């Protein structure tokens, strides 16, 4: 099995068999001065000399005793990828008809009377963000929703949710918005709003829950809303994706990271956490003291990657918050039962947030689904990973 190890100090080891392991200088990206950068502290912090990130290829022959590290060529034929593309959201191969279309970013309700949600299992990336009153809301970004008859319930947006949609060139699906978000949504974000004219064709209400927790959409309704607004449906020619993913057949292993078999996020209202299952390398989601699942499928939500992003915020004084969209900060990257400390940076408010390891290199995610939790930097100590 081939192992590619990235060390944080330049080390050159000359062995008898001529095998070289290359490292890189320690570097942390310059921090923007436009927002406060919180610093994560830990009494057991791992030094940069100890952190090793491995990318392994399952089933590959170990050539450590040979004269070359080049893997042997095989005659295994590659799958037919003629009508497929790599997904911007998962890094996996998907049908071209799906992978070239803009995703939708759905504003999911996430309070006790509004769970379980419908259609959320189809979200390839989920952002959890704090809103007023200690509750959270979820932005579910999904590219394949063509078979969904019920998505929601859908609630109102905050300003920072619009910026999340922009980072993925997504069409934002929401039902209303805080006044602070209106200018951004009107002028910069392609959005399907339940409180606007398209709401009559893009949403419907159910009788199983009381308003405002009973507003839903579907693939057919979303399509009607997009047509009503005359939005483009293909990715922009200038869009190049958000995250970096491991190559096919490879897995990112945070070899010397700290253990992360249970991840408690510290939000006040729903008290969510994840539990890691080493059998499938997935993190299973819990909140409100029980498993979080999709109402339509009955399946528990599970993710390959978790990113914790500590954020600075502003209190408007009327119950609403603003999470600073531009700047830098710290966080955690969690995958495969391990975690490492990371930094994040966003130079432009209409740009894309990038995440870096302690060597200053952009992190590589395992292929699959990703959960991102934005957590106020004042609540760092409430996050427990063990």
HUKA-V320060 format. One record per backbone hydrogen bond with DSSP energy under -1.0 kcal/mol. NH is the residue of the N-H (numbers start at 1). CO is the residue of the C=O. Records with the same first field share a line. If there is no record, write none. Layout:
NH: CO + CO
This chain:
4: 55
6: 53
18: 15
24: 7
45: 42
50: 47
53: 6
54: 253
55: 4
56: 251
60: 57
66: 63
84: 81
85: 94
87: 92
91: 87
94: 85
96: 83
98: 95
99: 95
100: 96
101: 98
102: 233
104: 142
105: 171
106: 140
107: 173
108: 106 + 138
109: 153
114: 111
115: 112
118: 152
122: 119
123: 120
124: 141
125: 141
126: 370
127: 139
128: 372
129: 137
131: 135
135: 132
137: 129
138: 108
139: 127
140: 106
141: 125
142: 104
148: 145
151: 217
152: 118
154: 215
155: 107
157: 176
162: 158
163: 159
164: 160
165: 161
166: 162
167: 163
168: 165
169: 166
170: 165
171: 103
172: 190
173: 105
174: 192
175: 155
178: 157
181: 178
185: 181
186: 182
187: 183
188: 184
189: 184
192: 172
194: 174
196: 193
199: 196
200: 197
201: 198
202: 198
203: 199
204: 216
206: 214
213: 210
216: 204
217: 151
219: 148
222: 218
223: 219
224: 220
225: 221
226: 222
227: 223
228: 224
229: 225
231: 226
235: 100
239: 236
246: 365
250: 247
251: 56
253: 54
255: 253
256: 52
257: 254
258: 339
260: 337
263: 274
264: 384
265: 272
269: 134
273: 286
274: 263
275: 284
276: 261
277: 282
281: 277
282: 277
283: 303
284: 275
285: 301
286: 273
287: 290
288: 270
290: 287
292: 285
294: 299
295: 117
298: 294
301: 292
303: 283
304: 369
305: 369
306: 334
307: 371
308: 332
309: 373
310: 330
311: 375
314: 322
316: 320
322: 314
324: 312
327: 346
329: 344
331: 342
332: 308
333: 340
334: 306
335: 338
338: 335
339: 258
340: 333
342: 331
343: 356
344: 329
345: 354
346: 327
351: 348
354: 345
356: 343
357: 361
360: 357
363: 355
365: 244
368: 90
370: 124
371: 305
372: 126
373: 307
374: 128
375: 309
377: 311
379: 376
380: 377
382: 379
383: 380
384: 264
386: 262
